[in-house]
Amino acid sequence: MGLIKEPKGVDFIIKSEPLTKEQEAKLSEFIAKRKQEIAEMKKKNRAAKASNKS
């Protein structure tokens, strides 16, 4: 198995631009909202499983 070399003029290193304060706020808001949705789904699934066992 050999090494793969970068072709001349091609750079495989990706450097993203930093997020703006507005983008950071939106991303944080989305993550918090999504975590809440997932927690609610898990709670409903646990309740449904518990009711099916009885």
VMD Tcl script that draws the C-alpha trace (Angstrom):
set ca {
  {0.00 0.00 0.00}
  {1.55 3.28 -1.07}
  {1.19 6.85 -0.03}
  {-1.11 9.19 -1.89}
  {0.55 12.48 -2.76}
  {-1.20 15.75 -3.44}
  {-1.11 16.70 -7.12}
  {0.79 19.89 -7.90}
  {-1.38 22.96 -7.32}
  {-3.93 21.07 -5.19}
  {-4.17 21.49 -1.44}
  {-6.20 18.93 0.52}
  {-6.08 20.94 3.74}
  {-9.40 22.67 4.36}
  {-9.58 25.69 6.61}
  {-13.04 27.08 7.28}
  {-13.70 30.75 7.83}
  {-14.51 31.60 11.46}
  {-18.19 32.00 12.33}
  {-19.64 35.43 12.96}
  {-21.32 36.15 16.29}
  {-24.70 35.96 14.54}
  {-23.88 32.56 13.03}
  {-22.62 31.29 16.38}
  {-25.85 32.40 18.06}
  {-28.02 30.75 15.39}
  {-26.02 27.54 15.58}
  {-26.22 27.44 19.37}
  {-29.97 28.07 19.22}
  {-30.43 25.28 16.67}
  {-28.37 22.82 18.73}
  {-30.30 23.61 21.92}
  {-33.63 23.25 20.11}
  {-32.59 19.97 18.52}
  {-31.36 18.54 21.85}
  {-34.75 19.39 23.36}
  {-36.59 17.70 20.48}
  {-34.47 14.56 20.83}
  {-35.03 14.44 24.59}
  {-38.79 14.70 24.05}
  {-38.73 11.93 21.43}
  {-36.77 9.66 23.78}
  {-39.20 10.40 26.60}
  {-42.17 9.50 24.36}
  {-40.46 6.30 23.21}
  {-39.75 5.22 26.79}
  {-43.35 5.93 27.75}
  {-44.64 3.96 24.76}
  {-42.40 1.00 25.56}
  {-43.48 1.06 29.21}
  {-47.17 1.09 28.27}
  {-46.65 -1.81 25.82}
  {-45.04 -3.97 28.51}
  {-48.07 -3.79 30.78}
}
mol new
graphics top color blue
foreach p $ca { graphics top sphere $p radius 0.5 }
foreach p [lrange $ca 0 end-1] q [lrange $ca 1 end] { graphics top cylinder $p $q radius 0.2 }
display resetview
